[in-house]
């Protein structure tokens, strides 16, 4: 998976390529390895972080630990900043 920008990801595989573009409506398309044209798939463009924020807020309200704790989050940030 290759982040092209803050809003687009490209996923390359042996059988084709998929592109998820959060900045445009219907932003999910793919092309099989032997195809010339791209195929478009129905795709709602949700806020990528809405489910994460919702889960965190529910955890806080319930007084429970979120699925991803602080140590895991810090480890992810360390990897991202090193890239």
KOLGU-4560 file (N, C-alpha, C; in nm, 3 decimals, padded with zeros to 5 digits):
<recs>
<n_xx: 00.085 n_yy: -00.116 n_zz: 00.000 ca_xx: 00.000 ca_yy: 00.000 ca_zz: 00.000 c_xx: 00.090 c_yy: 00.123 c_zz: 00.000 mol: A seq: 1 type: UNK>
<n_xx: 00.062 n_yy: 00.216 n_zz: -00.087 ca_xx: 00.142 ca_yy: 00.336 ca_zz: -00.098 c_xx: 00.055 c_yy: 00.459 c_zz: -00.080 mol: A seq: 2 type: UNK>
<n_xx: 00.081 n_yy: 00.539 n_zz: 00.025 ca_xx: 00.007 ca_yy: 00.664 ca_zz: 00.038 c_xx: 00.059 c_yy: 00.765 c_zz: -00.064 mol: A seq: 3 type: UNK>
<n_xx: -00.026 n_yy: 00.808 n_zz: -00.156 ca_xx: 00.013 ca_yy: 00.904 ca_zz: -00.259 c_xx: 00.002 c_yy: 01.045 c_zz: -00.204 mol: A seq: 4 type: UNK>
<n_xx: -00.101 n_yy: 01.069 n_zz: -00.125 ca_xx: -00.123 ca_yy: 01.196 ca_zz: -00.059 c_xx: -00.198 c_yy: 01.167 c_zz: 00.069 mol: A seq: 5 type: UNK>
<n_xx: -00.240 n_yy: 01.270 n_zz: 00.137 ca_xx: -00.318 ca_yy: 01.249 ca_zz: 00.259 c_xx: -00.453 c_yy: 01.187 c_zz: 00.230 mol: A seq: 6 type: UNK>
<n_xx: -00.497 n_yy: 01.193 n_zz: 00.105 ca_xx: -00.631 ca_yy: 01.148 ca_zz: 00.072 c_xx: -00.635 c_yy: 01.027 c_zz: -00.020 mol: A seq: 7 type: UNK>
<n_xx: -00.520 n_yy: 00.978 n_zz: -00.067 ca_xx: -00.522 ca_yy: 00.869 ca_zz: -00.164 c_xx: -00.423 c_yy: 00.760 c_zz: -00.128 mol: A seq: 8 type: UNK>
<n_xx: -00.469 n_yy: 00.637 n_zz: -00.144 ca_xx: -00.384 ca_yy: 00.520 ca_zz: -00.124 c_xx: -00.390 c_yy: 00.435 c_zz: -00.250 mol: A seq: 9 type: UNK>
<n_xx: -00.276 n_yy: 00.382 n_zz: -00.288 ca_xx: -00.269 ca_yy: 00.288 ca_zz: -00.401 c_xx: -00.219 c_yy: 00.155 c_zz: -00.347 mol: A seq: 10 type: UNK>
<n_xx: -00.288 n_yy: 00.050 n_zz: -00.387 ca_xx: -00.254 ca_yy: -00.085 ca_zz: -00.343 c_xx: -00.215 c_yy: -00.164 c_zz: -00.467 mol: A seq: 11 type: UNK>
<n_xx: -00.091 n_yy: -00.210 n_zz: -00.471 ca_xx: -00.039 ca_yy: -00.281 ca_zz: -00.587 c_xx: -00.031 c_yy: -00.430 c_zz: -00.556 mol: A seq: 12 type: UNK>
<n_xx: -00.071 n_yy: -00.513 n_zz: -00.650 ca_xx: -00.063 ca_yy: -00.657 ca_zz: -00.632 c_xx: -00.029 c_yy: -00.724 c_zz: -00.764 mol: A seq: 13 type: UNK>
<n_xx: -00.008 n_yy: -00.852 n_zz: -00.756 ca_xx: 00.028 ca_yy: -00.927 ca_zz: -00.877 c_xx: -00.087 c_yy: -00.936 c_zz: -00.976 mol: A seq: 14 type: UNK>
<n_xx: -00.211 n_yy: -00.919 n_zz: -00.929 ca_xx: -00.327 ca_yy: -00.932 ca_zz: -01.017 c_xx: -00.389 c_yy: -00.798 c_zz: -01.054 mol: A seq: 15 type: UNK>
<n_xx: -00.331 n_yy: -00.687 n_zz: -01.005 ca_xx: -00.386 ca_yy: -00.557 ca_zz: -01.041 c_xx: -00.354 c_yy: -00.450 c_zz: -00.939 mol: A seq: 16 type: UNK>
<n_xx: -00.421 n_yy: -00.336 n_zz: -00.954 ca_xx: -00.400 ca_yy: -00.219 ca_zz: -00.870 c_xx: -00.535 c_yy: -00.167 c_zz: -00.824 mol: A seq: 17 type: UNK>
<n_xx: -00.542 n_yy: -00.123 n_zz: -00.699 ca_xx: -00.662 ca_yy: -00.058 ca_zz: -00.647 c_xx: -00.624 c_yy: 00.079 c_zz: -00.594 mol: A seq: 18 type: UNK>
<n_xx: -00.712 n_yy: 00.176 n_zz: -00.614 ca_xx: -00.688 ca_yy: 00.312 ca_zz: -00.566 c_xx: -00.807 c_yy: 00.354 c_zz: -00.483 mol: A seq: 19 type: UNK>
<n_xx: -00.780 n_yy: 00.402 n_zz: -00.363 ca_xx: -00.883 ca_yy: 00.459 ca_zz: -00.276 c_xx: -00.851 c_yy: 00.606 c_zz: -00.263 mol: A seq: 20 type: UNK>
<n_xx: -00.943 n_yy: 00.691 n_zz: -00.309 ca_xx: -00.922 ca_yy: 00.835 ca_zz: -00.305 c_xx: -01.034 c_yy: 00.897 c_zz: -00.222 mol: A seq: 21 type: UNK>
<n_xx: -00.999 n_yy: 00.938 n_zz: -00.100 ca_xx: -01.098 ca_yy: 00.993 ca_zz: -00.009 c_xx: -01.139 c_yy: 01.135 c_zz: -00.046 mol: A seq: 22 type: UNK>
<n_xx: -01.066 n_yy: 01.198 n_zz: -00.137 ca_xx: -01.095 ca_yy: 01.337 ca_zz: -00.173 c_xx: -01.200 c_yy: 01.351 c_zz: -00.281 mol: A seq: 23 type: UNK>
<n_xx: -01.238 n_yy: 01.241 n_zz: -00.346 ca_xx: -01.340 ca_yy: 01.252 ca_zz: -00.450 c_xx: -01.451 c_yy: 01.151 c_zz: -00.428 mol: A seq: 24 type: UNK>
<n_xx: -01.571 n_yy: 01.191 n_zz: -00.465 ca_xx: -01.685 ca_yy: 01.101 ca_zz: -00.452 c_xx: -01.664 c_yy: 00.980 c_zz: -00.542 mol: A seq: 25 type: UNK>
<n_xx: -01.702 n_yy: 00.863 n_zz: -00.495 ca_xx: -01.684 ca_yy: 00.742 ca_zz: -00.573 c_xx: -01.538 c_yy: 00.711 c_zz: -00.595 mol: A seq: 26 type: UNK>
<n_xx: -01.456 n_yy: 00.738 n_zz: -00.495 ca_xx: -01.312 ca_yy: 00.731 ca_zz: -00.510 c_xx: -01.250 c_yy: 00.594 c_zz: -00.497 mol: A seq: 27 type: UNK>
<n_xx: -01.320 n_yy: 00.488 n_zz: -00.533 ca_xx: -01.261 ca_yy: 00.354 ca_zz: -00.529 c_xx: -01.263 c_yy: 00.297 c_zz: -00.670 mol: A seq: 28 type: UNK>
<n_xx: -01.142 n_yy: 00.272 n_zz: -00.721 ca_xx: -01.133 ca_yy: 00.214 ca_zz: -00.855 c_xx: -01.022 c_yy: 00.110 c_zz: -00.857 mol: A seq: 29 type: UNK>
<n_xx: -01.032 n_yy: 00.021 n_zz: -00.954 ca_xx: -00.931 ca_yy: -00.084 ca_zz: -00.965 c_xx: -00.905 c_yy: -00.115 c_zz: -01.113 mol: A seq: 30 type: UNK>
<n_xx: -00.790 n_yy: -00.174 n_zz: -01.137 ca_xx: -00.756 ca_yy: -00.219 ca_zz: -01.272 c_xx: -00.684 c_yy: -00.352 c_zz: -01.258 mol: A seq: 31 type: UNK>
<n_xx: -00.736 n_yy: -00.453 n_zz: -01.325 ca_xx: -00.671 ca_yy: -00.583 ca_zz: -01.324 c_xx: -00.546 c_yy: -00.576 c_zz: -01.410 mol: A seq: 32 type: UNK>
<n_xx: -00.451 n_yy: -00.664 n_zz: -01.382 ca_xx: -00.321 ca_yy: -00.660 ca_zz: -01.448 c_xx: -00.331 c_yy: -00.666 c_zz: -01.600 mol: A seq: 33 type: UNK>
<n_xx: -00.426 n_yy: -00.739 n_zz: -01.654 ca_xx: -00.437 ca_yy: -00.752 ca_zz: -01.800 c_xx: -00.535 c_yy: -00.653 c_zz: -01.862 mol: A seq: 34 type: UNK>
<n_xx: -00.589 n_yy: -00.560 n_zz: -01.783 ca_xx: -00.688 ca_yy: -00.464 ca_zz: -01.833 c_xx: -00.621 c_yy: -00.331 c_zz: -01.868 mol: A seq: 35 type: UNK>
<n_xx: -00.684 n_yy: -00.261 n_zz: -01.961 ca_xx: -00.636 ca_yy: -00.128 ca_zz: -01.999 c_xx: -00.709 c_yy: -00.021 c_zz: -01.920 mol: A seq: 36 type: UNK>
<n_xx: -00.840 n_yy: -00.039 n_zz: -01.903 ca_xx: -00.923 ca_yy: 00.062 ca_zz: -01.837 c_xx: -00.944 c_yy: 00.033 c_zz: -01.689 mol: A seq: 37 type: UNK>
<n_xx: -00.973 n_yy: 00.139 n_zz: -01.615 ca_xx: -01.004 ca_yy: 00.128 ca_zz: -01.472 c_xx: -01.151 c_yy: 00.097 c_zz: -01.455 mol: A seq: 38 type: UNK>
<n_xx: -01.187 n_yy: 00.022 n_zz: -01.353 ca_xx: -01.326 ca_yy: -00.004 ca_zz: -01.316 c_xx: -01.355 c_yy: 00.073 c_zz: -01.188 mol: A seq: 39 type: UNK>
<n_xx: -01.473 n_yy: 00.132 n_zz: -01.182 ca_xx: -01.515 ca_yy: 00.212 ca_zz: -01.067 c_xx: -01.609 c_yy: 00.129 c_zz: -00.980 mol: A seq: 40 type: UNK>
<n_xx: -01.594 n_yy: 00.139 n_zz: -00.849 ca_xx: -01.683 ca_yy: 00.070 ca_zz: -00.756 c_xx: -01.758 c_yy: 00.174 c_zz: -00.672 mol: A seq: 41 type: UNK>
<n_xx: -01.883 n_yy: 00.144 n_zz: -00.635 ca_xx: -01.955 ca_yy: 00.235 ca_zz: -00.546 c_xx: -01.879 c_yy: 00.249 c_zz: -00.415 mol: A seq: 42 type: UNK>
<n_xx: -01.864 n_yy: 00.371 n_zz: -00.367 ca_xx: -01.784 ca_yy: 00.394 ca_zz: -00.248 c_xx: -01.826 c_yy: 00.525 c_zz: -00.184 mol: A seq: 43 type: UNK>
<n_xx: -01.880 n_yy: 00.516 n_zz: -00.065 ca_xx: -01.909 ca_yy: 00.638 ca_zz: 00.011 c_xx: -01.778 c_yy: 00.686 c_zz: 00.069 mol: A seq: 44 type: UNK>
<n_xx: -01.760 n_yy: 00.815 n_zz: 00.077 ca_xx: -01.635 ca_yy: 00.869 ca_zz: 00.130 c_xx: -01.653 c_yy: 00.911 c_zz: 00.276 mol: A seq: 45 type: UNK>
<n_xx: -01.645 n_yy: 00.813 n_zz: 00.366 ca_xx: -01.661 ca_yy: 00.847 ca_zz: 00.508 c_xx: -01.535 c_yy: 00.913 c_zz: 00.562 mol: A seq: 46 type: UNK>
<n_xx: -01.550 n_yy: 00.981 n_zz: 00.673 ca_xx: -01.433 ca_yy: 01.034 ca_zz: 00.742 c_xx: -01.352 c_yy: 00.914 c_zz: 00.788 mol: A seq: 47 type: UNK>
<n_xx: -01.227 n_yy: 00.907 n_zz: 00.748 ca_xx: -01.144 ca_yy: 00.791 ca_zz: 00.777 c_xx: -01.124 c_yy: 00.768 c_zz: 00.926 mol: A seq: 48 type: UNK>
<n_xx: -01.139 n_yy: 00.871 n_zz: 01.006 ca_xx: -01.110 ca_yy: 00.858 ca_zz: 01.148 c_xx: -01.235 c_yy: 00.858 c_zz: 01.236 mol: A seq: 49 type: UNK>
<n_xx: -01.352 n_yy: 00.864 n_zz: 01.173 ca_xx: -01.476 ca_yy: 00.872 ca_zz: 01.250 c_xx: -01.497 c_yy: 00.750 c_zz: 01.339 mol: A seq: 50 type: UNK>
<n_xx: -01.474 n_yy: 00.630 n_zz: 01.286 ca_xx: -01.494 ca_yy: 00.509 ca_zz: 01.366 c_xx: -01.394 c_yy: 00.500 c_zz: 01.480 mol: A seq: 51 type: UNK>
<n_xx: -01.270 n_yy: 00.543 n_zz: 01.457 ca_xx: -01.169 ca_yy: 00.543 ca_zz: 01.563 c_xx: -01.210 c_yy: 00.638 c_zz: 01.675 mol: A seq: 52 type: UNK>
<n_xx: -01.252 n_yy: 00.759 n_zz: 01.637 ca_xx: -01.292 ca_yy: 00.857 ca_zz: 01.737 c_xx: -01.415 c_yy: 00.811 c_zz: 01.813 mol: A seq: 53 type: UNK>
<n_xx: -01.511 n_yy: 00.752 n_zz: 01.741 ca_xx: -01.632 ca_yy: 00.701 ca_zz: 01.806 c_xx: -01.598 c_yy: 00.593 c_zz: 01.908 mol: A seq: 54 type: UNK>
<n_xx: -01.512 n_yy: 00.501 n_zz: 01.872 ca_xx: -01.471 ca_yy: 00.394 ca_zz: 01.963 c_xx: -01.402 c_yy: 00.452 c_zz: 02.088 mol: A seq: 55 type: UNK>
<n_xx: -01.313 n_yy: 00.547 n_zz: 02.067 ca_xx: -01.241 ca_yy: 00.607 ca_zz: 02.178 c_xx: -01.338 c_yy: 00.678 c_zz: 02.273 mol: A seq: 56 type: UNK>
<n_xx: -01.430 n_yy: 00.755 n_zz: 02.218 ca_xx: -01.526 ca_yy: 00.827 ca_zz: 02.302 c_xx: -01.617 c_yy: 00.731 c_zz: 02.379 mol: A seq: 57 type: UNK>
<n_xx: -01.658 n_yy: 00.622 n_zz: 02.317 ca_xx: -01.739 ca_yy: 00.522 ca_zz: 02.387 c_xx: -01.659 c_yy: 00.457 c_zz: 02.499 mol: A seq: 58 type: UNK>
<n_xx: -01.530 n_yy: 00.432 n_zz: 02.475 ca_xx: -01.444 ca_yy: 00.373 ca_zz: 02.579 c_xx: -01.432 c_yy: 00.467 c_zz: 02.698 mol: A seq: 59 type: UNK>
<n_xx: -01.410 n_yy: 00.595 n_zz: 02.670 ca_xx: -01.399 ca_yy: 00.694 ca_zz: 02.777 c_xx: -01.529 c_yy: 00.700 c_zz: 02.856 mol: A seq: 60 type: UNK>
<n_xx: -01.642 n_yy: 00.706 n_zz: 02.787 ca_xx: -01.772 ca_yy: 00.716 ca_zz: 02.853 c_xx: -01.800 c_yy: 00.593 c_zz: 02.938 mol: A seq: 61 type: UNK>
<n_xx: -01.755 n_yy: 00.475 n_zz: 02.892 ca_xx: -01.779 ca_yy: 00.351 ca_zz: 02.966 c_xx: -01.673 c_yy: 00.324 c_zz: 03.072 mol: A seq: 62 type: UNK>
<n_xx: -01.566 n_yy: 00.403 n_zz: 03.070 ca_xx: -01.458 ca_yy: 00.381 ca_zz: 03.165 c_xx: -01.377 c_yy: 00.256 c_zz: 03.133 mol: A seq: 63 type: UNK>
<n_xx: -01.374 n_yy: 00.218 n_zz: 03.006 ca_xx: -01.300 ca_yy: 00.098 ca_zz: 02.966 c_xx: -01.180 c_yy: 00.136 c_zz: 02.879 mol: A seq: 64 type: UNK>
<n_xx: -01.090 n_yy: 00.041 n_zz: 02.864 ca_xx: -00.972 ca_yy: 00.063 ca_zz: 02.781 c_xx: -01.011 c_yy: 00.055 c_zz: 02.634 mol: A seq: 65 type: UNK>
<n_xx: -00.960 n_yy: 00.145 n_zz: 02.551 ca_xx: -00.985 ca_yy: 00.133 ca_zz: 02.407 c_xx: -00.910 c_yy: 00.014 c_zz: 02.350 mol: A seq: 66 type: UNK>
<n_xx: -00.952 n_yy: -00.033 n_zz: 02.234 ca_xx: -00.888 ca_yy: -00.150 ca_zz: 02.171 c_xx: -00.739 c_yy: -00.126 c_zz: 02.147 mol: A seq: 67 type: UNK>
<n_xx: -00.702 n_yy: -00.004 n_zz: 02.111 ca_xx: -00.562 ca_yy: 00.032 ca_zz: 02.092 c_xx: -00.523 c_yy: 00.126 c_zz: 02.205 mol: A seq: 68 type: UNK>
<n_xx: -00.429 n_yy: 00.080 n_zz: 02.286 ca_xx: -00.387 ca_yy: 00.159 ca_zz: 02.400 c_xx: -00.281 c_yy: 00.262 c_zz: 02.366 mol: A seq: 69 type: UNK>
<n_xx: -00.243 n_yy: 00.338 n_zz: 02.465 ca_xx: -00.145 ca_yy: 00.445 ca_zz: 02.447 c_xx: -00.009 c_yy: 00.395 c_zz: 02.401 mol: A seq: 70 type: UNK>
<n_xx: 00.036 n_yy: 00.282 n_zz: 02.452 ca_xx: 00.167 ca_yy: 00.228 ca_zz: 02.411 c_xx: 00.167 c_yy: 00.191 c_zz: 02.263 mol: A seq: 71 type: UNK>
<n_xx: 00.059 n_yy: 00.126 n_zz: 02.219 ca_xx: 00.049 ca_yy: 00.090 ca_zz: 02.077 c_xx: 00.045 c_yy: 00.216 c_zz: 01.990 mol: A seq: 72 type: UNK>
<n_xx: -00.030 n_yy: 00.315 n_zz: 02.032 ca_xx: -00.040 ca_yy: 00.438 ca_zz: 01.955 c_xx: 00.095 c_yy: 00.507 c_zz: 01.945 mol: A seq: 73 type: UNK>
<n_xx: 00.172 n_yy: 00.509 n_zz: 02.053 ca_xx: 00.305 ca_yy: 00.570 ca_zz: 02.050 c_xx: 00.399 c_yy: 00.493 c_zz: 01.958 mol: A seq: 74 type: UNK>
<n_xx: 00.388 n_yy: 00.359 n_zz: 01.957 ca_xx: 00.471 ca_yy: 00.277 ca_zz: 01.869 c_xx: 00.440 c_yy: 00.308 c_zz: 01.723 mol: A seq: 75 type: UNK>
<n_xx: 00.313 n_yy: 00.324 n_zz: 01.690 ca_xx: 00.273 ca_yy: 00.358 ca_zz: 01.553 c_xx: 00.329 c_yy: 00.494 c_zz: 01.514 mol: A seq: 76 type: UNK>
<n_xx: 00.316 n_yy: 00.592 n_zz: 01.603 ca_xx: 00.368 ca_yy: 00.725 ca_zz: 01.573 c_xx: 00.519 c_yy: 00.725 c_zz: 01.553 mol: A seq: 77 type: UNK>
<n_xx: 00.590 n_yy: 00.641 n_zz: 01.628 ca_xx: 00.735 ca_yy: 00.630 ca_zz: 01.612 c_xx: 00.769 c_yy: 00.579 c_zz: 01.472 mol: A seq: 78 type: UNK>
<n_xx: 00.695 n_yy: 00.479 n_zz: 01.425 ca_xx: 00.717 ca_yy: 00.426 ca_zz: 01.291 c_xx: 00.684 c_yy: 00.530 c_zz: 01.185 mol: A seq: 79 type: UNK>
<n_xx: 00.573 n_yy: 00.600 n_zz: 01.201 ca_xx: 00.531 ca_yy: 00.699 ca_zz: 01.102 c_xx: 00.633 c_yy: 00.812 c_zz: 01.094 mol: A seq: 80 type: UNK>
<n_xx: 00.679 n_yy: 00.861 n_zz: 01.207 ca_xx: 00.776 ca_yy: 00.971 ca_zz: 01.207 c_xx: 00.911 c_yy: 00.928 c_zz: 01.152 mol: A seq: 81 type: UNK>
<n_xx: 00.944 n_yy: 00.800 n_zz: 01.162 ca_xx: 01.072 ca_yy: 00.752 ca_zz: 01.111 c_xx: 01.069 c_yy: 00.732 c_zz: 00.958 mol: A seq: 82 type: UNK>
<n_xx: 00.949 n_yy: 00.723 n_zz: 00.902 ca_xx: 00.936 ca_yy: 00.696 ca_zz: 00.757 c_xx: 00.970 c_yy: 00.817 c_zz: 00.674 mol: A seq: 83 type: UNK>
</recs>
